[in-house]
Amino acid sequence: MHGHAPSSRHRAPADMPRHCPRADPQSELPSGAPGAGERAGVSPRIVRLSKEVLVPLLSLAHMCVLELTPPDMVSCAADTGFSGINLRLSPARDTDPVYPVIGNTPMRRETLQRLDDTGVKVLDVEVLWLRPDTRPGMYTGVFETAARLGCRQVVAAGLDPDLARATDTYASLCAEAQPFGLNINLEFMVISEVKTLAHATQVVKAAAQPNSGILVDALHIHRCGSPLESIAGIDPALLRYMQLCDALPEIPATLEDLRFEARHNRLPPGEGGLPLRALMAALPQLIDISVETPLGGKRGNLPAAQRAEILFEASRRFLDRL
């Protein structure tokens, strides 16, 4: 299934020079061609693996450092070594901070400036909720801001127990996002109503939208019991990126404990008992990676910059060993 040596799959993102921009997707210069990588701060080895394939991003998820504003999130990622970020433009819970970046606000302009200054890319934004009362137009501001930030991926999650209605809602959101150049990636979680990979596949297939996708989170695919072998049955075009973390091998006993683990108590890649090597082998090569690892315990109380540094170094070590 994979033609390259295992160590070549994900090494590039962790080895990227700090503050080094990712290749411009519009560039047609193959690696090694005259002029490739001659822009300031761009290493030729990360411009393009071939005319069609870009080296993936290693992205820091906002959940890991949710106290940071979007501009500070960009700076934190750049200073730590990440080449991309996830931004939470729509709160996941009522207690989440809401940052004024929807519309042409000063904070959005500052975020754009720091993205330009550092070369960090916005891999994805979140989160669209598939609720019984989700209606067209509710997330138009999120779509507009995501597109303005240069983002292509958006996370959706299911909170509607009526899967047929959730499918209609998902299809509607995909259709609304398409003019903005956005893909809507449905994340399955045992703590949601789209609980398994099979459920997500059912919704995405029934929605039949060209910009649909499925988001695999290393924690959730293990906790929901979906076999890794089932990934082989998914169209690789639907798997645009994944979320990386580790966790204790024991599954929490209650739904509330599962929620707490997912939101507050994950482990850096390589420090737990999840079958991460097997997961990475099952996913497409050169897939973008979002490190979504909210730390618990004493490390969860460290300053955001230190937590990000821990996650970058752990991710680098893990990916270098693949």
Secondary structure as UniProt FT lines:
FT   HELIX           6..8
FT   HELIX           11..15
FT   TURN            18..19
FT   TURN            25..26
FT   TURN            31..32
FT   TURN            34..37
FT   TURN            40..41
FT   HELIX           44..47
FT   STRAND          58..60
FT   HELIX           62..65
FT   TURN            66..67
FT   HELIX           70..80
FT   STRAND          84..88
FT   TURN            94..95
FT   HELIX           106..118
FT   STRAND          121..130
FT   TURN            132..133
FT   TURN            136..139
FT   HELIX           140..148
FT   TURN            149..150
FT   STRAND          153..158
FT   HELIX           163..177
FT   HELIX           178..180
FT   STRAND          183..187
FT   TURN            190..191
FT   HELIX           197..207
FT   TURN            210..211
FT   STRAND          212..217
FT   HELIX           218..223
FT   TURN            224..225
FT   HELIX           228..233
FT   HELIX           236..238
FT   STRAND          241..244
FT   HELIX           255..264
FT   STRAND          266..267
FT   TURN            269..270
FT   HELIX           276..282
FT   TURN            285..286
FT   STRAND          288..291
FT   HELIX           297..301
FT   HELIX           304..320
//
